[in-house]
Amino acid sequence: MSNHTFEQYLKETTTCRRLFLKKNKDYGTAWRILRPTSLTDQLFIKAKRIRGIEIKGSMRINEGVKSEYIGLVNYCIMALIQLELPKEASLELPEAEVIALYDKYHDSTFELMKDKNHDYGEAWRDMRRSSLTDLILMKIFRVKQIEDNEGATLVSEGLDANYQDIINYAVFALIKIAEEGE
């Protein structure tokens, strides 16, 4: 496993974080009003659009798939934050708290990526970007099923693990986009 992967990962996630914090300046934490199921539906919309563009080979809205993958990363971090915060927590969070929570989930997801990348030998590098999209969609359907089961799983990973996997697949796709020069 290479440090180059780590550098690429951090470059892409820095872009995601920068956009998240700019939007936080513009809108505050208005996203806090979203229930977890609504955040899951936002993830679904973004992933479905990516897949649609991949299948059709075209788009009518002049916003490419890169912005959708960035959205997947940021919506997953929002979902992880929502899972942590108690229901009675204020909708508006101070900027310093938002930054600390964002960084906490980024850092734990980065560590997870390093562990999985070690065990799987960077298999994602040999995958098609469309397969990463399909894996993201599968994870979203898993999240929906867990939500429908009110969070209960018998032997499967919980919501947080699925959100982290979605983040990592989306970052891998962003790395592939950068490598392809798109």
N, C-alpha and C positions, 0 to 999 in steps of 0.2 A: 504494500500500500504506500502511496507516495504522498509526500508533503505537498506536491503540486495539487492533488485533489483537495487537500485542506485549504490551500490558498484559493482555489477556484470556488470552493464552497463558501468561504468567508467573503469573497468578493461579491458573489450573488446575494448572499443573505444581508450584506451591508446595504445593497441596493434596496432590498425589501424593507429593511429597518428604516432607512432614510425616508422612503415613501410613507411608511406607516406613521412616522413621527411628524412629517409635514401635514398629513391628513389629520393627525391629532391636534395640530395647531389650528387648522381650519375648522374642524368639526367637534373638537373635544372627544369625549368618549360616548357619543351618541349611539354607537354600536352596542353599548351595554344594555339597551332596551330590548335587543334581540334575544329571544329564547334560544336555547341550544339547538332546537329543531330548526329554527329559522337560519341559524348559522350553517347548519348542515345543508339546508336547501340552497344557500348562497354558494357553498362549495360545489354542489351538484350543478348549478347553473354554469359556473365557470368551467368545470371539467367537461360538461356536455358541449359547451361552445367550442372548446379546444378540439374535442373529438369530431364535432361537425365540420370544423375547418379542415382537419386532417382528412376526413372522408371526401368532402366536396372539393378540396383543393383551392377554395376561394372563400372570400368573406366580403360582406357589404359594409360593415362597420370598420372604419379605418383605425382599428386598434388590434394589433396582432396578438398571437398566443402568448408572447412573453409577458405582457401585462396580466394575462389571466393566470399564468403560473405564479407570478408575484402575488396576485390576489389570493390564490390558494394558500400560499405560505402565510400571509397576514391574517386571513380568516381563520386558519387553523390555530394560530397563536391567540387570536381573540377567543376562540372556543376553549382553548386550554385555560385562559385567564378566567372565563366565565365559569368553568368547572371548579376552579379554586375558590372564587369569591362567594361568600354567603349570599343567599337571595336578598337579604335585607341591606346589603352593601349599597352605598351611594352609587347612582348612575354615573355621576361625574367624578372621575378620579383625578387627583393631582398629577401633573406631568411627571414628576419624579417617580411616583408609584407606577405609572404606566410604563415608563422606561425600565424600571427595575423588574417588573413582571415580564415585559417583552424579552429582556435579556435573560432572565431566568429560564424561560421556555426555549429560547434560541439555544442557549448554552447546553441544556440537557438534551435537546434534539441533536445538536452537533456531536455530543459525546456518544449518543446512541448510534449515529451514523458511523462514527469511527469504529465502534465495536462491531457493528454489522458489516462494515466494509472490510474489516480484518477477517471476519469469519467467512464471508462470501467472496472474497478476493476481487472486489470491484466488478462483480458480474454485470452491474448496471451499464458499464462502459460498452459492453457487447450487445446490449439490448437496443431495440428500436425505440425512438422517442414515443411512437404510438403505443408501444407496450407499456411505457411508463404512464401514459394517459389512462390506459385500460386498468392498470393496477390502482391508480388513484380512484377511478370510478368504482372499482370493486370495494376499496376501503370505505368509500362514501356509503355504498349500499350496506356494508357491514355496520357502519355507524348508525344508519337509519334503523336497521334491525335491532341493534342494542337499545336505541332510544325507544323503539316500539315495545321492547321488553322491559322498559323502565330501568335500564342500566344493568339488568341482570345478565350474567353470562355463566355458563356451566364450566367450560374449559378454555374459553377464548380470552384473548387480551381485551382490555377495556377500551373505553373511548379515547383516553389519553394516548395509548399506544398507537391506535389507528390514526389519530391526528398527527402524531409525530412521523409515522410512516408516510402520510400524505405530504407533509413538509419535505421530507427527504426525497421522495420521488419528484416533487415539483422542482426542488433545487437541482437535482440531477438533470432534469429536462432543461433548466436554465443554463446549466453548464454545457450541455450538448448544443443548445442554440448559440451560445457564445463561440464554441469551437467551430460551428458551421458557418459563423460569420453572418448570421441573420440579424 
